[in-house]
């Protein structure tokens, strides 16, 4: 899904951002939330994470208009200390409350070394990388995860253990002169679309990989779900009212200079990445060994300069969304 499309049109990132913002506002989202979400989705496209980019407004806008998620949630701070903040997302999408938790946790971590932000009663919060990249911009380490309670099976209707679930999570540390080290993905060894006999055959070949992904899924589901309050009666009631808001989120931020000088840590990340690229034998079929974060960093530079490659399928999807909402696509 996140390979660049074979046939594409390059669209300037500002055109994608402004179109997404206009569609989200037309679907009922407040202007500040729409502008924030449009930028985050465009950032995903800039990093080459097409699955979580602007194309997703084709699902978000109908959910907002239909009331599957609350288009105008009342986001409330439930509890706050100098090292953590806990937020009620009000049944809306998870982006605005989780980013608020992230911003607060960054400030607290800079003051205290470590801080945690959490939010409950949320819809989808997109790529976990949004919140980690924000912390990296401030020179911090971060981890983020989204989960639910109880676990529900969006893409695993037959409930196979090997496809237990696939909640998003991300870890990241900034580099000094080169790319950051960012593991932005999900917990299952298989992507959601990798289903069928040829994939089921892998279970007998590499069972340890599936056991690991089941463990990662369980931990991620618990941390982003029951740990942040999704087991509470208030969360169950919110999910009954807003059927798309059955999740919570967690962001953990650490000041990079907590144990060693921050510049030394960042330089060490550069060294780590460079040694892999210079000394490791690449995976079969690839011309270079890289750690996660490098490819996204390169794509961001290229796509800002030359435009984001959008497939005809994605552009048609966006055009239809805009047409339904009375918003013209600037690239049409």
MARTORKE-841198 format. One record per residue: x, y, z of N, C-alpha, C in turn; residue in three letters. Coordinates in steps of 0.1 Angstrom, whole numbers, plus 5000, padded with zeros to 4 digits. Layout:
residues N
[r [X Y Z] [X Y Z] [X Y Z] ALA],
...
***
This chain:
residues 332
[r [5008 4988 5000] [5000 5000 5000] [5009 5013 5000] UNK],
[r [5020 5013 5008] [5027 5025 5009] [5039 5026 5000] UNK],
[r [5040 5017 4990] [5049 5019 4979] [5044 5030 4970] UNK],
[r [5053 5038 4964] [5048 5048 4955] [5040 5042 4944] UNK],
[r [5029 5049 4940] [5021 5043 4929] [5029 5043 4916] UNK],
[r [5026 5032 4907] [5034 5031 4894] [5030 5043 4885] UNK],
[r [5017 5046 4885] [5012 5057 4876] [5007 5068 4885] UNK],
[r [5011 5080 4884] [5007 5090 4893] [5008 5104 4887] UNK],
[r [5002 5113 4894] [5003 5128 4891] [5008 5134 4904] UNK],
[r [5018 5143 4902] [5024 5150 4914] [5015 5162 4917] UNK],
[r [5011 5162 4930] [5002 5173 4935] [5010 5180 4946] UNK],
[r [5011 5194 4945] [5018 5201 4956] [5011 5199 4969] UNK],
[r [5019 5198 4980] [5014 5194 4993] [5004 5204 4998] UNK],
[r [5006 5217 4994] [4997 5227 4999] [4983 5226 4993] UNK],
[r [4982 5221 4980] [4969 5219 4974] [4962 5207 4981] UNK],
[r [4969 5197 4985] [4963 5186 4992] [4958 5190 5006] UNK],
[r [4966 5198 5013] [4963 5202 5026] [4950 5211 5026] UNK],
[r [4950 5221 5017] [4939 5230 5016] [4926 5223 5012] UNK],
[r [4927 5214 5003] [4915 5206 4999] [4910 5198 5010] UNK],
[r [4919 5191 5017] [4914 5183 5029] [4908 5191 5039] UNK],
[r [4914 5203 5042] [4908 5212 5053] [4894 5216 5049] UNK],
[r [4892 5220 5036] [4879 5225 5031] [4869 5214 5032] UNK],
[r [4872 5201 5029] [4863 5190 5030] [4859 5187 5044] UNK],
[r [4869 5187 5053] [4866 5184 5067] [4857 5195 5073] UNK],
[r [4859 5208 5070] [4851 5218 5075] [4836 5217 5069] UNK],
[r [4835 5213 5056] [4822 5211 5050] [4815 5199 5056] UNK],
[r [4822 5190 5062] [4816 5178 5069] [4812 5181 5083] UNK],
[r [4815 5193 5088] [4811 5197 5101] [4822 5198 5112] UNK],
[r [4834 5197 5108] [4845 5198 5118] [4848 5212 5120] UNK],
[r [4851 5216 5132] [4855 5230 5135] [4868 5234 5127] UNK],
[r [4869 5247 5124] [4880 5251 5115] [4894 5247 5121] UNK],
[r [4896 5249 5134] [4910 5246 5139] [4913 5232 5139] UNK],
[r [4903 5223 5142] [4905 5209 5141] [4907 5204 5126] UNK],
[r [4900 5210 5117] [4901 5207 5103] [4915 5211 5097] UNK],
[r [4919 5222 5101] [4932 5227 5096] [4943 5218 5102] UNK],
[r [4942 5215 5115] [4952 5206 5121] [4952 5192 5115] UNK],
[r [4941 5186 5113] [4940 5173 5107] [4945 5173 5093] UNK],
[r [4941 5183 5085] [4945 5183 5071] [4961 5184 5070] UNK],
[r [4967 5191 5079] [4982 5192 5079] [4988 5178 5083] UNK],
[r [4982 5172 5093] [4987 5159 5097] [4986 5148 5086] UNK],
[r [4975 5148 5079] [4973 5139 5068] [4982 5142 5057] UNK],
[r [4984 5154 5054] [4994 5158 5043] [5008 5154 5047] UNK],
[r [5011 5156 5060] [5025 5151 5065] [5027 5136 5062] UNK],
[r [5016 5128 5064] [5017 5114 5061] [5020 5112 5047] UNK],
[r [5013 5119 5038] [5016 5118 5023] [5030 5122 5020] UNK],
[r [5035 5133 5027] [5049 5137 5024] [5059 5126 5029] UNK],
[r [5056 5119 5039] [5065 5108 5043] [5063 5095 5035] UNK],
[r [5053 5095 5026] [5051 5083 5018] [5042 5073 5024] UNK],
[r [5035 5077 5035] [5026 5068 5042] [5012 5071 5037] UNK],
[r [5010 5066 5024] [4998 5069 5017] [4985 5063 5024] UNK],
[r [4987 5052 5031] [4976 5046 5037] [4969 5055 5048] UNK],
[r [4977 5064 5053] [4972 5073 5064] [4972 5088 5060] UNK],
[r [4972 5090 5047] [4973 5104 5042] [4959 5110 5039] UNK],
[r [4959 5119 5030] [4947 5127 5027] [4936 5118 5021] UNK],
[r [4940 5107 5015] [4929 5098 5009] [4919 5094 5020] UNK],
[r [4923 5094 5033] [4915 5089 5044] [4903 5098 5046] UNK],
[r [4903 5111 5041] [4891 5119 5043] [4879 5113 5036] UNK],
[r [4881 5104 5026] [4870 5097 5020] [4862 5088 5030] UNK],
[r [4868 5085 5041] [4862 5078 5052] [4858 5087 5063] UNK],
[r [4866 5096 5067] [4864 5105 5078] [4852 5114 5076] UNK],
[r [4851 5120 5064] [4840 5129 5062] [4826 5123 5063] UNK],
[r [4824 5111 5057] [4811 5105 5059] [4808 5101 5074] UNK],
[r [4819 5097 5081] [4817 5094 5096] [4814 5107 5104] UNK],
[r [4819 5118 5100] [4816 5131 5106] [4801 5135 5104] UNK],
[r [4798 5134 5091] [4784 5138 5087] [4773 5129 5093] UNK],
[r [4776 5116 5094] [4766 5107 5098] [4765 5106 5113] UNK],
[r [4775 5111 5120] [4775 5111 5135] [4781 5098 5140] UNK],
[r [4788 5091 5131] [4796 5079 5137] [4806 5084 5147] UNK],
[r [4813 5095 5144] [4821 5102 5154] [4816 5116 5155] UNK],
[r [4819 5122 5167] [4814 5135 5170] [4821 5145 5162] UNK],
[r [4815 5153 5153] [4822 5163 5145] [4827 5175 5154] UNK],
[r [4820 5178 5165] [4824 5189 5173] [4825 5185 5188] UNK],
[r [4835 5177 5191] [4836 5172 5205] [4840 5182 5215] UNK],
[r [4836 5181 5227] [4841 5189 5238] [4853 5182 5244] UNK],
[r [4864 5186 5241] [4877 5180 5246] [4879 5186 5260] UNK],
[r [4880 5177 5270] [4882 5181 5284] [4894 5175 5290] UNK],
[r [4901 5183 5298] [4912 5178 5306] [4906 5172 5319] UNK],
[r [4908 5159 5321] [4902 5152 5332] [4911 5153 5345] UNK],
[r [4924 5151 5342] [4934 5152 5353] [4947 5156 5348] UNK],
[r [4954 5164 5356] [4967 5169 5351] [4977 5171 5363] UNK],
[r [4989 5167 5362] [5000 5170 5371] [5011 5175 5363] UNK],
[r [5023 5176 5370] [5035 5181 5363] [5041 5170 5355] UNK],
[r [5037 5158 5355] [5043 5147 5347] [5032 5139 5339] UNK],
[r [5020 5142 5340] [5010 5136 5331] [4998 5144 5329] UNK],
[r [4991 5141 5318] [4978 5147 5315] [4968 5137 5309] UNK],
[r [4956 5137 5313] [4946 5128 5309] [4934 5135 5303] UNK],
[r [4930 5132 5291] [4921 5140 5283] [4909 5131 5279] UNK],
[r [4897 5137 5279] [4885 5131 5274] [4883 5137 5260] UNK],
[r [4883 5128 5250] [4882 5132 5236] [4868 5135 5231] UNK],
[r [4858 5132 5239] [4844 5136 5236] [4838 5129 5225] UNK],
[r [4843 5117 5221] [4837 5110 5210] [4841 5114 5196] UNK],
[r [4850 5123 5195] [4855 5127 5182] [4867 5119 5176] UNK],
[r [4872 5122 5165] [4884 5116 5160] [4895 5118 5170] UNK],
[r [4905 5110 5169] [4916 5110 5180] [4927 5120 5178] UNK],
[r [4927 5127 5166] [4938 5135 5163] [4940 5147 5173] UNK],
[r [4930 5155 5174] [4931 5168 5182] [4934 5165 5197] UNK],
[r [4926 5155 5203] [4929 5153 5217] [4943 5146 5219] UNK],
[r [4947 5138 5210] [4960 5131 5212] [4971 5141 5209] UNK],
[r [4969 5150 5200] [4980 5160 5198] [4980 5170 5209] UNK],
[r [4969 5173 5215] [4969 5181 5228] [4977 5174 5239] UNK],
[r [4974 5161 5240] [4982 5154 5250] [4997 5154 5247] UNK],
[r [5000 5153 5235] [5014 5153 5230] [5021 5166 5234] UNK],
[r [5014 5177 5230] [5020 5190 5232] [5023 5192 5247] UNK],
[r [5013 5189 5255] [5014 5190 5270] [5025 5181 5275] UNK],
[r [5026 5169 5270] [5036 5160 5275] [5050 5164 5271] UNK],
[r [5052 5170 5260] [5065 5175 5255] [5069 5186 5265] UNK],
[r [5060 5196 5268] [5064 5206 5278] [5068 5201 5291] UNK],
[r [5060 5191 5296] [5062 5185 5309] [5076 5177 5309] UNK],
[r [5078 5170 5298] [5091 5162 5297] [5103 5171 5297] UNK],
[r [5102 5183 5291] [5113 5192 5291] [5116 5198 5305] UNK],
[r [5105 5199 5313] [5107 5204 5326] [5111 5193 5336] UNK],
[r [5105 5181 5334] [5107 5170 5344] [5115 5158 5339] UNK],
[r [5118 5158 5327] [5125 5146 5321] [5117 5136 5314] UNK],
[r [5105 5133 5320] [5096 5122 5315] [5082 5127 5317] UNK],
[r [5073 5124 5307] [5059 5128 5309] [5051 5119 5300] UNK],
[r [5038 5117 5304] [5029 5108 5297] [5016 5116 5294] UNK],
[r [5011 5115 5282] [4998 5120 5279] [4989 5109 5275] UNK],
[r [4976 5109 5279] [4966 5099 5275] [4953 5105 5272] UNK],
[r [4945 5099 5263] [4932 5103 5260] [4923 5091 5258] UNK],
[r [4910 5093 5262] [4900 5083 5261] [4888 5088 5253] UNK],
[r [4880 5078 5249] [4867 5081 5242] [4870 5088 5229] UNK],
[r [4878 5081 5220] [4883 5086 5208] [4879 5077 5196] UNK],
[r [4879 5084 5184] [4879 5076 5172] [4893 5074 5167] UNK],
[r [4895 5071 5155] [4908 5068 5149] [4917 5080 5150] UNK],
[r [4930 5077 5154] [4940 5088 5155] [4950 5088 5144] UNK],
[r [4948 5079 5134] [4957 5078 5123] [4970 5071 5126] UNK],
[r [4980 5076 5119] [4994 5071 5121] [4999 5075 5135] UNK],
[r [5004 5065 5142] [5011 5068 5155] [5022 5078 5153] UNK],
[r [5028 5078 5141] [5039 5087 5139] [5037 5102 5140] UNK],
[r [5024 5106 5138] [5021 5120 5139] [5026 5126 5153] UNK],
[r [5024 5119 5163] [5026 5124 5177] [5041 5122 5180] UNK],
[r [5047 5112 5175] [5061 5110 5177] [5070 5120 5170] UNK],
[r [5066 5122 5157] [5073 5132 5149] [5072 5146 5156] UNK],
[r [5061 5149 5162] [5059 5162 5168] [5069 5163 5180] UNK],
[r [5071 5152 5187] [5081 5152 5198] [5095 5153 5193] UNK],
[r [5098 5147 5182] [5111 5147 5176] [5115 5162 5172] UNK],
[r [5105 5169 5167] [5107 5183 5164] [5112 5191 5176] UNK],
[r [5109 5187 5188] [5113 5194 5200] [5125 5187 5206] UNK],
[r [5131 5178 5199] [5143 5171 5204] [5141 5161 5215] UNK],
[r [5129 5154 5215] [5126 5144 5225] [5125 5130 5219] UNK],
[r [5126 5120 5227] [5122 5107 5224] [5107 5105 5227] UNK],
[r [5100 5097 5218] [5086 5095 5221] [5081 5081 5217] UNK],
[r [5071 5077 5223] [5064 5065 5219] [5049 5068 5220] UNK],
[r [5041 5063 5210] [5027 5064 5210] [5020 5052 5205] UNK],
[r [5008 5049 5210] [5000 5038 5207] [4985 5041 5208] UNK],
[r [4977 5034 5200] [4963 5035 5202] [4957 5021 5203] UNK],
[r [4947 5020 5212] [4941 5007 5214] [4927 5008 5217] UNK],
[r [4920 4997 5221] [4906 4997 5223] [4903 4987 5235] UNK],
[r [4891 4988 5240] [4886 4978 5250] [4871 4976 5249] UNK],
[r [4867 4964 5247] [4875 4952 5245] [4880 4952 5231] UNK],
[r [4889 4943 5228] [4895 4942 5214] [4884 4939 5205] UNK],
[r [4883 4946 5193] [4874 4943 5183] [4882 4941 5170] UNK],
[r [4876 4934 5161] [4883 4928 5149] [4878 4935 5136] UNK],
[r [4885 4946 5133] [4881 4953 5121] [4884 4946 5108] UNK],
[r [4896 4940 5108] [4900 4933 5095] [4902 4918 5097] UNK],
[r [4897 4913 5108] [4900 4899 5111] [4886 4892 5115] UNK],
[r [4878 4892 5105] [4864 4887 5107] [4864 4872 5111] UNK],
[r [4873 4864 5106] [4873 4850 5110] [4881 4848 5123] UNK],
[r [4886 4858 5129] [4893 4858 5142] [4904 4847 5143] UNK],
[r [4912 4847 5132] [4924 4839 5132] [4934 4844 5142] UNK],
[r [4941 4836 5150] [4950 4841 5160] [4962 4848 5153] UNK],
[r [4966 4843 5141] [4977 4849 5134] [4974 4863 5129] UNK],
[r [4962 4867 5129] [4958 4880 5125] [4950 4887 5136] UNK],
[r [4955 4885 5148] [4948 4888 5160] [4943 4903 5160] UNK],
[r [4951 4912 5156] [4948 4926 5156] [4960 4934 5150] UNK],
[r [4958 4947 5148] [4969 4955 5142] [4969 4969 5147] UNK],
[r [4969 4972 5160] [4969 4986 5164] [4982 4993 5161] UNK],
[r [4981 5006 5159] [4993 5014 5155] [5001 5017 5167] UNK],
[r [5014 5017 5164] [5024 5022 5175] [5036 5028 5168] UNK],
[r [5043 5036 5175] [5055 5043 5170] [5065 5046 5181] UNK],
[r [5078 5044 5178] [5089 5048 5186] [5098 5057 5178] UNK],
[r [5104 5067 5184] [5112 5076 5176] [5123 5084 5184] UNK],
[r [5135 5085 5178] [5145 5093 5183] [5151 5102 5172] UNK],
[r [5153 5115 5174] [5159 5123 5164] [5174 5121 5162] UNK],
[r [5178 5123 5149] [5192 5124 5146] [5198 5138 5148] UNK],
[r [5211 5139 5145] [5217 5152 5146] [5218 5159 5133] UNK],
[r [5224 5152 5123] [5225 5158 5110] [5217 5150 5099] UNK],
[r [5214 5137 5102] [5207 5129 5093] [5193 5126 5097] UNK],
[r [5187 5115 5091] [5173 5112 5094] [5171 5107 5108] UNK],
[r [5159 5108 5113] [5156 5103 5126] [5155 5087 5126] UNK],
[r [5155 5081 5137] [5152 5067 5138] [5138 5065 5143] UNK],
[r [5129 5061 5134] [5114 5061 5137] [5108 5048 5132] UNK],
[r [5103 5040 5142] [5096 5028 5139] [5081 5031 5139] UNK],
[r [5075 5034 5128] [5061 5038 5127] [5053 5027 5119] UNK],
[r [5046 5019 5126] [5039 5008 5120] [5027 5003 5128] UNK],
[r [5025 4990 5127] [5015 4984 5135] [5020 4970 5140] UNK],
[r [5013 4963 5148] [5018 4952 5155] [5018 4939 5148] UNK],
[r [5009 4937 5138] [5008 4924 5132] [5019 4922 5121] UNK],
[r [5024 4910 5120] [5035 4907 5110] [5029 4909 5096] UNK],
[r [5016 4907 5094] [5010 4909 5081] [5002 4922 5081] UNK],
[r [5001 4928 5069] [4993 4939 5067] [4978 4935 5067] UNK],
[r [4969 4944 5069] [4955 4941 5069] [4950 4934 5056] UNK],
[r [4956 4937 5045] [4951 4932 5032] [4958 4918 5029] UNK],
[r [4967 4914 5037] [4974 4901 5034] [4967 4890 5041] UNK],
[r [4957 4885 5034] [4948 4874 5038] [4947 4863 5027] UNK],
[r [4945 4851 5031] [4943 4840 5022] [4953 4829 5024] UNK],
[r [4951 4818 5017] [4959 4806 5019] [4974 4808 5018] UNK],
[r [4979 4816 5009] [4994 4818 5008] [4999 4824 5020] UNK],
[r [4992 4833 5027] [4997 4839 5040] [4995 4830 5052] UNK],
[r [4984 4822 5051] [4981 4812 5062] [4992 4802 5062] UNK],
[r [4998 4799 5051] [5009 4789 5050] [5021 4793 5058] UNK],
[r [5023 4806 5060] [5034 4811 5067] [5034 4808 5082] UNK],
[r [5022 4805 5087] [5020 4802 5101] [5028 4790 5106] UNK],
[r [5029 4780 5097] [5037 4768 5100] [5052 4770 5098] UNK],
[r [5055 4780 5089] [5069 4782 5086] [5076 4791 5096] UNK],
[r [5069 4801 5101] [5076 4811 5110] [5066 4814 5122] UNK],
[r [5063 4804 5129] [5053 4806 5140] [5058 4816 5151] UNK],
[r [5071 4817 5153] [5076 4826 5163] [5072 4841 5159] UNK],
[r [5072 4844 5146] [5069 4857 5142] [5055 4861 5145] UNK],
[r [5046 4851 5144] [5032 4853 5147] [5029 4854 5162] UNK],
[r [5036 4846 5170] [5035 4847 5184] [5040 4861 5189] UNK],
[r [5051 4866 5183] [5055 4879 5186] [5045 4890 5183] UNK],
[r [5039 4889 5171] [5030 4900 5167] [5017 4899 5176] UNK],
[r [5013 4887 5180] [5002 4886 5189] [5005 4892 5203] UNK],
[r [5017 4890 5207] [5021 4897 5220] [5021 4912 5219] UNK],
[r [5027 4917 5208] [5028 4931 5206] [5013 4937 5205] UNK],
[r [5005 4930 5198] [4991 4934 5197] [4984 4935 5211] UNK],
[r [4986 4924 5219] [4980 4924 5232] [4984 4936 5240] UNK],
[r [4997 4938 5241] [5003 4949 5249] [4998 4963 5244] UNK],
[r [4998 4965 5230] [4993 4977 5225] [4979 4980 5227] UNK],
[r [4971 4969 5226] [4956 4970 5228] [4953 4974 5243] UNK],
[r [4961 4968 5252] [4959 4971 5266] [4963 4986 5270] UNK],
[r [4975 4989 5265] [4980 5003 5268] [4972 5014 5262] UNK],
[r [4967 5012 5250] [4959 5022 5244] [4944 5021 5246] UNK],
[r [4940 5010 5254] [4926 5008 5257] [4923 5008 5272] UNK],
[r [4923 4997 5278] [4919 4996 5292] [4928 5005 5301] UNK],
[r [4941 5006 5298] [4950 5014 5307] [4946 5029 5307] UNK],
[r [4941 5034 5296] [4937 5048 5295] [4922 5050 5297] UNK],
[r [4915 5040 5302] [4902 5043 5307] [4891 5038 5298] UNK],
[r [4894 5030 5288] [4883 5025 5279] [4874 5014 5285] UNK],
[r [4878 5009 5297] [4870 5000 5303] [4859 5006 5312] UNK],
[r [4860 5020 5313] [4851 5027 5322] [4837 5028 5316] UNK],
[r [4827 5029 5325] [4813 5030 5320] [4811 5042 5311] UNK],
[r [4818 5053 5314] [4816 5065 5306] [4821 5063 5292] UNK],
[r [4832 5054 5291] [4837 5051 5277] [4827 5042 5270] UNK],
[r [4821 5033 5277] [4812 5024 5270] [4799 5032 5265] UNK],
[r [4795 5042 5274] [4784 5050 5270] [4787 5059 5258] UNK],
[r [4799 5064 5258] [4804 5072 5246] [4804 5064 5233] UNK],
[r [4809 5052 5234] [4809 5043 5223] [4795 5039 5218] UNK],
[r [4785 5039 5227] [4772 5036 5222] [4766 5049 5215] UNK],
[r [4770 5060 5219] [4765 5073 5213] [4773 5075 5200] UNK],
[r [4786 5073 5200] [4795 5076 5188] [4801 5063 5185] UNK],
[r [4796 5055 5176] [4800 5041 5174] [4814 5040 5168] UNK],
[r [4820 5051 5163] [4833 5051 5158] [4843 5056 5168] UNK],
[r [4839 5058 5180] [4848 5063 5191] [4849 5053 5202] UNK],
[r [4856 5042 5199] [4858 5031 5208] [4872 5029 5213] UNK],
[r [4881 5039 5211] [4895 5038 5214] [4900 5048 5223] UNK],
[r [4912 5046 5228] [4920 5055 5236] [4934 5057 5230] UNK],
[r [4942 5065 5235] [4956 5067 5230] [4965 5071 5241] UNK],
[r [4978 5068 5239] [4988 5070 5249] [5001 5076 5242] UNK],
[r [5007 5086 5248] [5019 5092 5243] [5029 5093 5255] UNK],
[r [5041 5088 5253] [5051 5088 5263] [5063 5096 5258] UNK],
[r [5067 5107 5265] [5078 5116 5260] [5089 5116 5270] UNK],
[r [5101 5115 5265] [5113 5117 5274] [5122 5128 5268] UNK],
[r [5127 5136 5276] [5138 5146 5272] [5150 5138 5268] UNK],
[r [5156 5141 5256] [5166 5133 5251] [5179 5134 5259] UNK],
[r [5181 5145 5267] [5192 5146 5275] [5191 5141 5289] UNK],
[r [5181 5132 5291] [5178 5127 5304] [5191 5120 5311] UNK],
[r [5198 5112 5303] [5209 5104 5309] [5223 5108 5303] UNK],
[r [5223 5113 5291] [5235 5117 5284] [5232 5130 5277] UNK],
[r [5243 5138 5273] [5240 5150 5266] [5232 5148 5253] UNK],
[r [5222 5156 5251] [5213 5154 5240] [5220 5153 5226] UNK],
[r [5230 5162 5224] [5237 5162 5212] [5245 5149 5210] UNK],
[r [5250 5143 5221] [5257 5131 5220] [5247 5119 5216] UNK],
[r [5235 5120 5221] [5225 5110 5218] [5221 5111 5203] UNK],
[r [5219 5123 5199] [5215 5125 5185] [5226 5121 5175] UNK],
[r [5239 5124 5179] [5250 5120 5170] [5251 5105 5170] UNK],
[r [5248 5098 5181] [5248 5084 5182] [5238 5078 5173] UNK],
[r [5226 5084 5172] [5216 5079 5162] [5221 5080 5148] UNK],
[r [5228 5091 5145] [5234 5093 5131] [5244 5081 5129] UNK],
[r [5252 5078 5139] [5262 5068 5137] [5255 5054 5135] UNK],
[r [5245 5052 5143] [5238 5039 5142] [5232 5037 5128] UNK],
[r [5226 5047 5123] [5220 5047 5110] [5230 5045 5099] UNK],
[r [5241 5053 5100] [5251 5052 5089] [5258 5039 5089] UNK],
[r [5261 5033 5101] [5267 5020 5101] [5259 5009 5094] UNK],
[r [5246 5009 5097] [5237 5000 5090] [5238 5001 5075] UNK],
[r [5237 5014 5070] [5237 5017 5056] [5250 5013 5050] UNK],
[r [5261 5015 5057] [5275 5013 5051] [5279 4998 5052] UNK],
[r [5275 4991 5062] [5281 4978 5065] [5272 4966 5064] UNK],
[r [5259 4968 5064] [5250 4957 5064] [5246 4953 5049] UNK],
[r [5245 4939 5048] [5240 4934 5035] [5225 4937 5034] UNK],
[r [5220 4943 5023] [5206 4946 5022] [5197 4934 5021] UNK],
[r [5185 4935 5024] [5175 4925 5022] [5174 4921 5007] UNK],
[r [5171 4909 5004] [5170 4905 4991] [5160 4913 4983] UNK],
[r [5164 4918 4971] [5156 4926 4963] [5157 4941 4966] UNK],
[r [5165 4945 4975] [5167 4959 4979] [5182 4963 4977] UNK],
[r [5184 4975 4972] [5198 4980 4969] [5205 4986 4981] UNK],
[r [5198 4987 4992] [5204 4994 5004] [5198 4989 5017] UNK],
[r [5206 4988 5027] [5201 4985 5040] [5199 4999 5048] UNK],
[r [5187 5000 5052] [5183 5012 5060] [5175 5009 5072] UNK],
[r [5176 5018 5082] [5167 5016 5094] [5155 5025 5092] UNK],
[r [5144 5021 5098] [5131 5028 5096] [5133 5043 5100] UNK],
[r [5127 5051 5091] [5128 5066 5093] [5135 5072 5082] UNK],
[r [5145 5065 5076] [5154 5071 5066] [5146 5073 5053] UNK],
[r [5138 5063 5048] [5131 5064 5036] [5121 5076 5037] UNK],
[r [5113 5076 5048] [5103 5087 5050] [5110 5101 5050] UNK],
[r [5121 5102 5056] [5129 5114 5057] [5133 5119 5042] UNK],
[r [5137 5110 5034] [5141 5113 5021] [5129 5117 5012] UNK],
[r [5118 5109 5014] [5106 5112 5006] [5101 5126 5009] UNK],
[r [5101 5130 5022] [5096 5143 5026] [5103 5154 5019] UNK],
[r [5116 5153 5018] [5124 5163 5011] [5121 5163 4996] UNK],
[r [5120 5151 4990] [5116 5150 4975] [5102 5155 4973] UNK],
[r [5093 5151 4981] [5079 5154 4978] [5075 5169 4981] UNK],
[r [5082 5175 4990] [5080 5189 4992] [5085 5197 4980] UNK],
[r [5096 5192 4974] [5102 5199 4963] [5095 5197 4950] UNK],
[r [5091 5184 4948] [5085 5180 4934] [5070 5177 4934] UNK],
[r [5064 5177 4946] [5050 5173 4947] [5048 5159 4951] UNK],
[r [5036 5156 4957] [5033 5143 4962] [5028 5134 4951] UNK],
[r [5033 5122 4948] [5028 5113 4938] [5014 5107 4942] UNK],
[r [5004 5111 4935] [4990 5106 4938] [4985 5097 4927] UNK],
[r [4981 5085 4930] [4975 5076 4920] [4962 5081 4915] UNK],
[r [4958 5077 4903] [4945 5081 4897] [4934 5076 4906] UNK],
[r [4935 5064 4912] [4925 5059 4921] [4923 5068 4933] UNK],
[r [4934 5073 4939] [4933 5082 4951] [4927 5095 4947] UNK],
[r [4931 5101 4935] [4926 5113 4931] [4911 5112 4927] UNK],
[r [4907 5101 4922] [4892 5099 4919] [4885 5099 4932] UNK],
[r [4890 5092 4942] [4884 5091 4955] [4882 5105 4962] UNK],
[r [4893 5113 4961] [4892 5126 4966] [4883 5135 4959] UNK],
[r [4883 5134 4945] [4873 5142 4937] [4859 5139 4941] UNK],
[r [4856 5126 4943] [4842 5122 4947] [4839 5128 4961] UNK],
[r [4848 5127 4970] [4846 5133 4983] [4843 5148 4982] UNK],
[r [4851 5155 4975] [4849 5169 4973] [4836 5172 4966] UNK],
[r [4832 5164 4956] [4820 5166 4949] [4808 5165 4958] UNK],
[r [4808 5155 4967] [4797 5152 4977] [4796 5164 4987] UNK],
[r [4807 5171 4989] [4807 5181 4999] [4807 5195 4993] UNK],
[r [4807 5196 4980] [4807 5209 4973] [4820 5216 4974] UNK],
[r [4831 5208 4974] [4845 5214 4974] [4852 5210 4961] UNK],
[r [4857 5220 4954] [4865 5218 4942] [4879 5213 4945] UNK],
[r [4884 5204 4937] [4898 5199 4938] [4907 5209 4930] UNK],
[r [4916 5215 4937] [4925 5225 4930] [4933 5220 4919] UNK],
[r [4936 5207 4919] [4944 5201 4908] [4936 5197 4896] UNK],
[r [4923 5197 4897] [4914 5191 4886] [4916 5200 4873] UNK],
***
